Amino acid sequence: MKILNINKIKINTKDVFTQQISKTAGGSPINLTLLVIKGKKKGPVLVVSGGVHGDEYEGPLTIMNLYKELQIEDIYGTFIGLVVANVPAFESGTRCSPIDGLNLARIFPGNINGSITEKIAFWMGESLIKQADYYIDLHSSGSDMEMPQMCGYVIRDKTNKAFFSKKMAEVFNAKVTWAHGDSGEGRTLSFARDHDIPSIYTECPASRNVALEDTVAYLRGVKNVMKLTNMIKGEYEGQPSKIYLKGDGNTDKSIKATTSGFFIPNVEILEYVKKNTVLGKIMDLTGEVIVEIKSPVDGIIGLRRLLPTVNSGDNIFLLADKISDE
């Protein structure tokens, strides 16, 4: 596996780079596609990734559209778009890889000698995130869950370079900005945090296709970050977030199903709920309610499960514990 040296990319370049990570059991190559633009003028390196989960499509389309729209003569520095990070999962339309069952968003820094997903994580970390000045990871809830159109960041101390993540999230101008005290380990953003790289991520409501409205918002948001970092010129587009959330963004700490069955939510995304509010119910196949899911605290619904089929231990709700009008 060859590690990309971004510094060796020639100036005045707009090209497609392909990196073979491994091969399938049948010998077919597993390749990652990079869309790269390096301007004639010096500037920072921005890495944007899509498709870390294989059933999230707004990110990949945003990167394709950015590559078409951005011109060499207008860019200070280097734009690198990893169109689909988790190629096996993308090809199967699943959140995790069908080859090794791993979730790419949980295993950073990966392992050069590990399974295919671990190798992808290792290559992304060494070739892209560690060499970036700024990093954006474009997600979109997946096919089972729903989140609002949002931009999130991990709160950092002002002494850290990554404190700049807050400003990146604010200018992204998503409908919601979510500040996290913790992102969980093994993530792209935790890897960026460990290397003091300013980084943000996005989410938008789930679907099994592409929500063009959210793709437009993502493209606008990435360009706003490029304006903030002086990579391109122009005024910020869109409106600042109307909703600012604070709270743990680690979905592994979400409210989980305690039994299997047929799940129906009772609340909407971004709805404010009081402690002990019934958020949803799990029924058996006679329609009998097995369990009601109640809110453990007051909060805002930041994530809810949409897929009715549920198994014990599945994530079903995530609450933001504070909301402000910053």
Backbone torsions as a table, in degrees:
resi	resn	phi	psi	omega
1	MET	NA	126.7	-177.9
2	LYS	-95.9	128.1	177.8
3	ILE	-83.9	129.9	179.9
4	LEU	-72.2	134.9	172.9
5	ASN	-106.1	102.0	-175.3
6	ILE	-62.4	-32.7	-179.1
7	ASN	-63.2	-22.7	-177.6
8	LYS	-89.0	-3.1	174.5
9	ILE	-68.7	130.9	-175.7
10	LYS	-71.8	145.9	175.0
11	ILE	-65.5	161.8	-179.9
12	ASN	61.8	43.8	-177.7
13	THR	-118.7	131.5	168.2
14	LYS	-136.6	105.0	-169.3
15	ASP	-155.5	167.1	177.2
16	VAL	-102.5	126.1	177.3
17	PHE	-110.0	139.9	177.6
18	THR	-122.0	131.8	179.0
19	GLN	-122.8	120.2	175.3
20	GLN	-81.2	124.6	-179.7
21	ILE	-94.0	-39.9	-177.1
22	SER	-167.8	-166.8	175.1
23	LYS	-131.8	153.8	173.8
24	THR	-72.6	171.5	178.0
25	ALA	-60.1	-27.7	178.9
26	GLY	-86.3	-0.4	175.7
27	GLY	95.2	3.4	178.5
28	SER	-78.5	137.0	-178.9
29	PRO	-69.8	144.4	172.1
30	ILE	-106.8	107.1	-173.2
31	ASN	-112.2	143.4	171.3
32	LEU	-102.1	140.2	-178.3
33	THR	-107.8	124.3	177.6
34	LEU	-112.8	132.0	172.9
35	LEU	-104.3	114.8	-168.4
36	VAL	-120.6	131.7	173.1
37	ILE	-130.5	118.8	175.2
38	LYS	-118.5	113.9	-175.2
39	GLY	-70.7	176.3	178.3
40	LYS	-79.3	-14.6	-174.6
41	LYS	-111.4	146.8	-179.2
42	LYS	-67.8	149.0	179.6
43	GLY	177.8	-174.3	-176.6
44	PRO	-76.2	170.1	174.9
45	VAL	-104.5	122.1	174.6
46	LEU	-111.6	123.8	175.0
47	VAL	-108.1	129.9	177.3
48	VAL	-124.6	126.7	-179.2
49	SER	-116.6	147.9	174.1
50	GLY	-131.3	165.5	172.9
51	GLY	65.1	29.2	172.2
52	VAL	-62.3	-34.0	168.0
53	HIS	-107.5	136.9	-169.9
54	GLY	-74.4	-10.7	179.7
55	ASP	-108.2	27.4	178.8
56	GLU	-124.2	120.4	-164.6
57	TYR	-117.0	-15.9	-178.7
58	GLU	-65.8	-36.1	179.0
59	GLY	-62.3	-53.0	178.4
60	PRO	-56.7	-43.6	-179.5
61	LEU	-66.1	-37.1	177.0
62	THR	-59.5	-44.6	-178.9
63	ILE	-64.7	-42.2	176.2
64	MET	-59.1	-45.2	-178.2
65	ASN	-67.4	-37.6	176.6
66	LEU	-62.0	-43.3	-179.0
67	TYR	-61.2	-38.6	178.3
68	LYS	-69.2	-37.7	-173.1
69	GLU	-81.8	-40.1	-175.6
70	LEU	-72.8	137.8	-178.8
71	GLN	-115.5	144.6	-177.9
72	ILE	-52.6	-45.7	-174.2
73	GLU	-68.1	-14.4	-177.7
74	ASP	-98.3	-5.7	-171.2
75	ILE	-106.3	131.3	169.0
76	TYR	-99.6	110.6	-179.5
77	GLY	102.8	-150.4	-170.3
78	THR	-132.4	129.3	172.4
79	PHE	-106.6	127.4	176.3
80	ILE	-126.6	119.1	178.3
81	GLY	-110.8	115.7	172.9
82	LEU	-88.6	104.0	-168.7
83	VAL	-62.7	-55.6	178.8
84	VAL	-132.1	113.2	-178.6
85	ALA	-76.1	-44.3	-175.9
86	ASN	-102.1	79.1	-174.1
87	VAL	-60.6	-46.0	178.9
88	PRO	-59.5	-39.6	179.3
89	ALA	-68.9	-38.3	178.2
90	PHE	-62.1	-43.8	-177.8
91	GLU	-66.3	-25.2	178.0
92	SER	-100.1	-4.1	179.9
93	GLY	66.1	34.4	-176.6
94	THR	-121.8	160.1	179.4
95	ARG	-66.3	-43.9	-176.7
96	CYS	-110.3	164.5	-179.1
97	SER	-68.6	132.7	175.9
98	PRO	-74.8	-11.1	-177.5
99	ILE	-80.5	-48.7	-177.6
100	ASP	-121.8	-1.1	177.1
101	GLY	74.9	7.4	-174.5
102	LEU	-89.9	152.0	176.4
103	ASN	-96.5	114.0	-176.5
104	LEU	-59.3	-26.7	-178.5
105	ALA	-84.5	15.3	-179.7
106	ARG	-131.9	2.9	-169.1
107	ILE	-125.6	13.6	176.7
108	PHE	-68.3	141.0	16.2
109	PRO	-87.8	8.2	178.8
110	GLY	76.8	-166.4	-176.1
111	ASN	-155.8	120.4	-178.8
112	ILE	-62.2	-24.3	-179.2
113	ASN	-106.5	12.2	-175.8
114	GLY	-90.5	-157.6	178.1
115	SER	-73.5	177.5	-174.8
116	ILE	-60.0	-44.0	-179.6
117	THR	-66.1	-39.2	176.9
118	GLU	-63.8	-36.0	177.6
119	LYS	-67.9	-40.0	177.4
120	ILE	-60.9	-45.9	179.8
121	ALA	-60.8	-43.6	179.3
122	PHE	-61.0	-47.0	-178.0
123	TRP	-65.4	-42.2	177.6
124	MET	-59.7	-43.8	-178.8
125	GLY	-64.4	-47.7	-175.4
126	GLU	-76.1	-39.0	-173.3
127	SER	-88.2	-29.1	-171.9
128	LEU	-117.7	-64.5	-170.2
129	ILE	-65.2	-46.1	-178.5
130	LYS	-64.0	-26.4	-177.9
131	GLN	-95.0	-1.7	-178.4
132	ALA	-84.5	152.5	167.4
133	ASP	-89.3	-28.6	178.6
134	TYR	-145.5	147.3	-176.0
135	TYR	-137.5	136.6	176.7
136	ILE	-129.3	128.3	178.4
137	ASP	-113.9	113.5	-174.6
138	LEU	-93.5	109.7	176.4
139	HIS	-112.4	171.0	177.4
140	SER	-156.7	53.2	170.9
141	SER	67.1	-36.5	-174.5
142	GLY	88.9	-175.3	-172.1
143	SER	-90.6	-11.6	-177.2
144	ASP	-101.9	-22.9	-172.1
145	MET	-118.1	164.7	174.1
146	GLU	-131.9	132.2	171.9
147	MET	-131.2	160.8	177.4
148	PRO	-73.7	163.1	170.4
149	GLN	-65.6	115.8	-171.7
150	MET	-149.2	162.8	171.0
151	CYS	-127.3	127.9	-176.5
152	GLY	-119.6	156.7	177.5
153	TYR	-150.7	160.2	178.4
154	VAL	-97.4	126.3	-178.4
155	ILE	-63.8	131.1	179.3
156	ARG	-128.4	156.3	176.0
157	ASP	-68.3	149.7	-177.2
158	LYS	-62.9	-17.4	178.5
159	THR	-77.9	-13.6	-179.8
160	ASN	-90.4	141.2	174.2
161	LYS	-57.9	-35.6	-177.2
162	ALA	-69.7	-5.4	172.8
163	PHE	-57.8	-24.7	179.4
164	PHE	-63.3	-16.1	178.1
165	SER	-55.3	-37.1	-179.4
166	LYS	-58.6	-46.2	179.9
167	LYS	-65.6	-39.1	177.3
168	MET	-59.4	-44.7	-179.2
169	ALA	-65.1	-39.3	-178.1
170	GLU	-65.8	-41.5	-178.4
171	VAL	-79.5	-12.2	178.4
172	PHE	-61.1	-28.4	175.8
173	ASN	59.6	42.5	170.3
174	ALA	-75.5	170.3	179.8
175	LYS	-65.2	-31.8	-179.2
176	VAL	-131.3	138.7	169.9
177	THR	-113.7	130.3	-174.4
178	TRP	-124.5	117.5	178.5
179	ALA	-95.8	126.0	-176.9
180	HIS	-111.7	135.9	170.7
181	GLY	-77.9	-21.5	-177.6
182	ASP	-148.1	138.9	176.4
183	SER	-109.3	-5.5	-173.5
184	GLY	85.2	159.2	-179.7
185	GLU	-89.7	160.7	176.7
186	GLY	83.0	2.0	-178.5
187	ARG	-88.3	164.6	170.9
188	THR	-60.5	-42.1	-177.9
189	LEU	-71.5	-31.6	176.0
190	SER	-70.1	-34.8	175.5
191	PHE	-65.5	-44.7	177.1
192	ALA	-61.9	-42.3	177.5
193	ARG	-57.5	-44.5	-177.8
194	ASP	-65.2	-20.5	179.0
195	HIS	-110.6	14.6	175.0
196	ASP	56.5	41.7	177.4
197	ILE	-100.6	120.6	175.6
198	PRO	-57.5	130.1	-172.6
199	SER	-151.8	149.8	176.5
200	ILE	-139.4	166.1	174.7
201	TYR	-139.9	165.3	179.7
202	THR	-127.0	160.9	168.9
203	GLU	-142.8	160.9	172.8
204	CYS	-155.3	166.4	-176.4
205	PRO	-55.5	149.5	-173.9
206	ALA	-75.5	154.2	172.4
207	SER	-167.7	169.1	174.2
208	ARG	-102.7	15.2	174.8
209	ASN	-138.2	-158.8	-179.0
210	VAL	-106.2	125.5	173.7
211	ALA	-86.4	105.2	-173.2
212	LEU	-63.6	-33.9	178.7
213	GLU	-60.4	-42.8	179.5
214	ASP	-71.2	-34.3	176.9
215	THR	-63.3	-41.3	176.5
216	VAL	-62.0	-42.3	179.4
217	ALA	-65.1	-38.3	178.2
218	TYR	-65.0	-45.3	-179.8
219	LEU	-61.4	-45.2	177.9
220	ARG	-60.7	-41.7	-178.5
221	GLY	-65.8	-42.9	178.1
222	VAL	-63.1	-41.7	178.2
223	LYS	-64.0	-36.5	176.6
224	ASN	-62.3	-40.6	176.8
225	VAL	-64.0	-39.0	178.2
226	MET	-64.8	-33.6	176.0
227	LYS	-70.6	-41.3	177.9
228	LEU	-58.8	-39.5	-176.5
229	THR	-93.1	12.2	176.3
230	ASN	62.0	29.9	175.5
231	MET	-83.9	-32.3	173.0
232	ILE	-136.9	162.4	-179.2
233	LYS	-99.3	158.8	177.1
234	GLY	134.0	169.8	178.9
235	GLU	-88.2	152.5	175.7
236	TYR	-63.2	143.0	179.3
237	GLU	-111.0	155.2	179.5
238	GLY	86.5	-179.8	-178.5
239	GLN	-110.2	143.1	176.7
240	PRO	-57.3	155.8	179.9
241	SER	-56.2	138.3	175.2
242	LYS	-88.1	-18.2	-177.7
243	ILE	-127.4	127.6	175.5
244	TYR	-115.6	120.5	178.3
245	LEU	-107.5	150.3	173.0
246	LYS	-131.0	141.8	177.9
247	GLY	149.3	172.0	-177.6
248	ASP	-64.7	122.8	179.1
249	GLY	-97.6	11.4	-177.8
250	ASN	-80.8	104.9	-177.3
251	THR	-64.8	-18.4	177.1
252	ASP	-69.9	-13.4	177.6
253	LYS	-104.6	17.3	-179.0
254	SER	-74.5	171.1	173.7
255	ILE	-68.4	131.1	-173.6
256	LYS	-116.3	153.4	175.1
257	ALA	-67.3	138.5	178.8
258	THR	-100.4	-2.1	178.8
259	THR	-155.1	166.8	176.5
260	SER	-93.8	157.0	178.4
261	GLY	157.7	-150.5	-176.5
262	PHE	-108.4	114.5	-171.0
263	PHE	-101.7	134.7	175.2
264	ILE	-132.4	121.0	176.0
265	PRO	-78.9	149.7	178.2
266	ASN	-105.6	-10.4	-172.8
267	VAL	-122.3	160.0	-179.2
268	GLU	-98.8	159.5	175.7
269	ILE	-62.6	139.1	-178.9
270	LEU	70.5	9.0	175.9
271	GLU	-75.2	138.8	175.5
272	TYR	-83.7	131.5	-179.4
273	VAL	-128.6	148.9	175.7
274	LYS	-91.9	160.3	175.6
275	LYS	-54.8	137.2	179.4
276	ASN	76.3	4.7	171.5
277	THR	-62.3	136.7	176.6
278	VAL	-75.7	113.2	-176.8
279	LEU	-85.7	-27.3	-178.0
280	GLY	-179.0	-178.6	-179.0
281	LYS	-142.9	153.5	174.1
282	ILE	-118.1	125.4	-176.9
283	MET	-114.2	160.0	168.4
284	ASP	-87.8	-178.0	-173.5
285	LEU	-82.1	7.8	168.4
286	THR	-98.5	-4.0	-176.6
287	GLY	91.5	0.5	178.8
288	GLU	-75.1	131.3	179.2
289	VAL	-72.7	121.3	177.5
290	ILE	-83.4	-44.3	-177.5
291	VAL	-153.7	142.8	169.6
292	GLU	-99.6	134.6	178.8
293	ILE	-94.1	118.6	-177.8
294	LYS	-109.4	147.9	179.6
295	SER	-70.2	128.7	179.7
296	PRO	-76.2	-18.4	-177.9
297	VAL	-147.7	170.8	167.4
298	ASP	-70.1	146.6	177.4
299	GLY	174.0	-175.2	179.9
300	ILE	-110.2	135.4	178.1
301	ILE	-73.0	108.5	-179.7
302	GLY	-98.4	-18.7	178.4
303	LEU	-153.0	140.5	171.9
304	ARG	-141.2	147.6	176.4
305	ARG	-76.1	140.2	176.7
306	LEU	-107.5	-34.5	-176.7
307	LEU	-66.7	120.7	-178.4
308	PRO	-64.0	-33.4	177.8
309	THR	-68.6	121.5	-177.1
310	VAL	-136.3	144.8	176.6
311	ASN	-121.9	154.3	179.5
312	SER	-54.9	130.2	-179.2
313	GLY	97.3	-11.5	178.3
314	ASP	-69.1	145.2	174.2
315	ASN	-69.6	134.4	179.5
316	ILE	-127.2	-31.0	176.6
317	PHE	-146.7	150.9	171.1
318	LEU	-134.2	131.5	-178.2
319	LEU	-106.5	141.2	166.5
320	ALA	-92.3	130.8	-171.5
321	ASP	-86.6	-9.9	178.7
322	LYS	-144.2	153.7	173.1
323	ILE	-138.5	140.3	-179.3
324	SER	-141.5	169.5	-179.6
325	ASP	-113.4	49.1	-178.8
326	GLU	-60.9	NA	NA
